[in-house]
Amino acid sequence: MRAVLIDWLVEVTEEYRLVPETLYLTVSYIDRYLSSKEINRDKLQLLGVACLLIAAKYEEICPPQVEELCYITDNTYIKDEVLRMEASILGCLKFEMTAPTGKCFLRRFLHAAQVCHEGPALHLEFLASYITELSLLEYSLLCHVPSLIAASSIFLANFILKPTKNPWNTTLSYHTQYKPSTLRDCVKVLHRLFRVGLGSNLPAIREKYSQHKVREPSTAIWKHLIPFLL
């Protein structure tokens, strides 16, 4: 159910053209809340909407209104329910809304990776971003910190783009503070996600990265992605 919720939230953030950081922060709030609270299944979407509201207030210049978020749930919840859940989340997380996410680390690590990447920088950025976003759906990856997931995504993206080259080097080790041996387990899970995905019932991320507006600046990468996204 967590994966289904996040898949839906990907669609919502696309519909409202929210920045990627809002999605990552939303998922962070959901996981932190669920780590200390139990909620009924019929309230899971309410949790997702309220977390999205908080994350959008944090990241966006013009966040969606509460009424809009009620509308996208087919009015399953009313405004007061969303606001009460928002208050519950803020209290549970003790108003500690700043949190490191995979997107934060990915942006930093990509600068280091692109310095020594042989090929268009956009290809690496596109593929690493896709892999990192896929990681949001996988529950088993919650045991890894966001910085390790971001580093592992770059490792895997490098390997896919240049399979005959070493996907890691001293520059990446220095900036990420990770050795290849530390990344191994996470890379294996990410590689499985990239190869087989999470099923046809969770298509939002694949469809998002299949859109023309996303792939236009990096067409060549599709020789690697098309078999797995279509």
C-alpha positions as CSV (number, residue, x, y, z in Angstrom):
1,M,0.0,0.0,0.0
2,R,2.9,2.3,0.6
3,A,4.2,1.8,-3.0
4,V,0.7,2.4,-4.4
5,L,0.4,5.6,-2.4
6,I,3.8,6.9,-3.6
7,D,3.0,6.0,-7.2
8,W,-0.2,8.1,-6.9
9,L,1.8,11.0,-5.3
10,V,4.1,10.9,-8.3
11,E,1.1,11.5,-10.5
12,V,-0.1,14.3,-8.3
13,T,3.2,16.1,-8.2
14,E,3.3,15.9,-12.0
15,E,-0.2,17.2,-12.4
16,Y,0.6,20.2,-10.2
17,R,4.1,20.6,-11.7
18,L,5.7,20.5,-8.3
19,V,9.5,20.4,-7.9
20,P,11.1,17.0,-7.4
21,E,12.2,18.0,-3.8
22,T,8.5,18.2,-2.8
23,L,8.0,14.5,-3.8
24,Y,11.1,13.3,-1.9
25,L,10.2,15.3,1.2
26,T,6.6,14.0,1.1
27,V,7.9,10.4,1.1
28,S,10.3,11.2,3.9
29,Y,7.5,12.6,6.1
30,I,5.3,9.6,5.3
31,D,8.0,7.1,6.3
32,R,8.9,9.0,9.5
33,Y,5.3,9.2,10.5
34,L,4.6,5.6,9.9
35,S,7.7,4.6,11.8
36,S,6.0,5.7,15.0
37,K,2.3,5.7,14.3
38,E,-0.2,3.1,13.0
39,I,-3.1,4.3,10.8
40,N,-5.9,2.5,9.2
41,R,-5.6,1.6,5.5
42,D,-8.5,4.0,4.6
43,K,-6.5,6.9,6.1
44,L,-3.3,6.2,4.2
45,Q,-4.2,8.5,1.3
46,L,-5.1,11.2,3.8
47,L,-1.6,10.9,5.3
48,G,-0.1,11.2,1.8
49,V,-2.1,14.3,1.0
50,A,-1.3,16.0,4.3
51,C,2.4,15.2,3.9
52,L,2.3,16.6,0.4
53,L,0.7,19.8,1.7
54,I,3.5,20.3,4.3
55,A,6.3,19.5,1.8
56,A,4.8,21.9,-0.7
57,K,4.6,24.6,1.8
58,Y,8.3,24.0,2.5
59,E,9.5,23.8,-1.1
60,E,7.1,25.5,-3.4
61,I,6.6,29.2,-4.1
62,C,2.9,28.6,-4.7
63,P,1.8,25.4,-3.0
64,P,-1.6,23.8,-3.8
65,Q,-4.5,24.8,-1.7
66,V,-6.1,22.4,0.8
67,E,-9.3,22.4,-1.3
68,E,-7.3,21.3,-4.4
69,L,-5.8,18.4,-2.5
70,C,-9.2,17.3,-1.3
71,Y,-10.4,17.4,-4.9
72,I,-7.7,15.1,-6.2
73,T,-8.8,12.5,-3.7
74,D,-12.3,12.6,-5.3
75,N,-13.4,14.5,-2.1
76,T,-12.8,11.4,0.0
77,Y,-11.6,13.7,2.7
78,I,-12.8,17.1,3.7
79,K,-10.6,20.2,4.5
80,D,-10.9,19.7,8.3
81,E,-9.7,16.1,8.0
82,V,-6.6,17.2,6.0
83,L,-5.8,20.0,8.5
84,R,-6.2,17.7,11.5
85,M,-3.9,15.2,9.8
86,E,-1.4,18.0,9.1
87,A,-1.4,18.9,12.8
88,S,-0.9,15.3,13.7
89,I,2.1,14.9,11.4
90,L,3.7,18.2,12.6
91,G,3.3,17.1,16.2
92,C,4.6,13.6,15.6
93,L,7.7,14.9,13.7
94,K,8.1,17.6,16.3
95,F,8.1,20.3,13.6
96,E,11.5,19.0,12.3
97,M,10.6,19.4,8.7
98,T,14.1,19.8,7.2
99,A,15.3,16.4,6.2
100,P,18.0,15.1,3.8
101,T,16.6,13.3,0.8
102,G,18.1,11.3,-2.0
103,K,17.5,14.2,-4.3
104,C,19.6,16.6,-2.2
105,F,22.5,14.2,-2.3
106,L,22.1,13.3,-5.9
107,R,22.4,16.9,-7.0
108,R,25.7,17.2,-5.1
109,F,27.1,13.9,-6.2
110,L,26.2,14.5,-9.9
111,H,28.5,17.5,-9.9
112,A,31.4,15.3,-8.9
113,A,30.4,12.5,-11.3
114,Q,30.0,14.7,-14.3
115,V,33.5,16.1,-14.0
116,C,34.9,12.7,-15.1
117,H,32.0,11.3,-17.0
118,E,32.8,10.5,-20.6
119,G,29.6,11.4,-22.5
120,P,26.8,14.0,-22.3
121,A,26.2,15.0,-18.7
122,L,22.4,15.1,-19.3
123,H,22.5,11.3,-19.9
124,L,24.0,10.6,-16.6
125,E,21.7,13.0,-14.8
126,F,18.6,11.7,-16.4
127,L,19.3,8.0,-15.7
128,A,20.6,8.6,-12.1
129,S,17.4,10.7,-11.4
130,Y,15.2,7.9,-12.8
131,I,16.9,5.2,-10.7
132,T,16.8,7.4,-7.5
133,E,13.1,8.1,-8.0
134,L,12.4,4.4,-8.5
135,S,14.0,3.8,-5.1
136,L,11.1,5.7,-3.4
137,L,8.8,2.8,-4.2
138,E,10.9,0.1,-2.7
139,Y,10.3,-0.6,1.0
140,S,13.4,-2.7,1.5
141,L,15.6,0.4,0.6
142,L,14.4,2.2,3.8
143,C,17.3,0.5,5.6
144,H,19.7,2.6,3.6
145,V,20.3,6.3,4.2
146,P,19.5,8.7,1.3
147,S,23.1,9.6,0.6
148,L,24.0,5.9,0.0
149,I,21.0,5.5,-2.3
150,A,22.0,8.6,-4.3
151,A,25.6,7.3,-4.6
152,S,24.4,3.8,-5.6
153,S,22.2,5.3,-8.3
154,I,25.1,7.1,-9.8
155,F,27.2,3.9,-9.6
156,L,24.5,2.0,-11.5
157,A,23.9,4.8,-14.0
158,N,27.6,4.9,-14.8
159,F,27.7,1.1,-15.2
160,I,24.6,1.1,-17.6
161,L,26.0,4.0,-19.7
162,K,29.6,2.7,-19.8
163,P,29.6,-1.0,-19.0
164,T,33.2,-1.4,-20.0
165,K,34.4,1.4,-17.8
166,N,34.9,1.5,-14.0
167,P,31.7,3.0,-12.7
168,W,33.5,4.4,-9.6
169,N,36.7,6.4,-9.0
170,T,38.6,8.3,-6.4
171,T,36.7,11.6,-7.1
172,L,33.4,10.0,-6.4
173,S,34.8,8.2,-3.3
174,Y,36.0,11.5,-1.9
175,H,32.8,13.5,-2.5
176,T,30.4,10.7,-1.5
177,Q,32.5,9.1,1.3
178,Y,31.5,5.7,0.0
179,K,33.5,2.8,-1.4
180,P,32.1,0.4,-4.0
181,S,32.0,-2.4,-1.5
182,T,29.7,-0.3,0.7
183,L,27.3,0.3,-2.2
184,R,27.1,-3.3,-3.4
185,D,23.9,-4.4,-1.6
186,C,22.0,-1.2,-2.5
187,V,23.2,-1.3,-6.1
188,K,21.8,-4.9,-6.5
189,V,18.4,-3.8,-5.3
190,L,18.4,-0.8,-7.6
191,H,19.5,-2.9,-10.5
192,R,16.6,-5.3,-10.0
193,L,14.2,-2.3,-9.9
194,F,15.6,-1.0,-13.1
195,R,15.4,-4.3,-14.8
196,V,12.0,-5.6,-13.8
197,G,10.3,-2.6,-12.1
198,L,7.5,-3.1,-9.5
199,G,4.8,-4.3,-11.8
200,S,2.3,-2.7,-14.2
201,N,0.1,-1.4,-11.3
202,L,2.8,1.1,-10.4
203,P,3.5,2.9,-13.7
204,A,3.7,6.6,-12.7
205,I,7.5,6.9,-12.6
206,R,8.0,5.0,-15.9
207,E,5.4,7.1,-17.6
208,K,6.8,10.3,-16.1
209,Y,10.3,9.6,-17.6
210,S,8.7,8.4,-20.9
211,Q,7.2,11.7,-21.6
212,H,8.6,13.7,-24.5
213,K,9.3,16.7,-22.4
214,V,11.5,14.6,-20.1
215,R,13.4,12.6,-22.7
216,E,13.9,15.3,-25.3
217,P,17.2,16.6,-24.1
218,S,18.7,13.1,-23.7
219,T,17.3,11.0,-26.6
220,A,20.4,8.7,-26.8
221,I,19.8,7.4,-23.3
222,W,16.6,5.7,-24.5
223,K,18.6,2.8,-26.1
224,H,19.1,1.8,-22.5
225,L,15.7,2.7,-21.0
226,I,13.1,1.9,-23.7
227,P,13.0,-1.9,-23.0
228,F,12.2,-1.2,-19.3
229,L,9.9,1.7,-19.6
230,L,7.5,0.6,-22.3
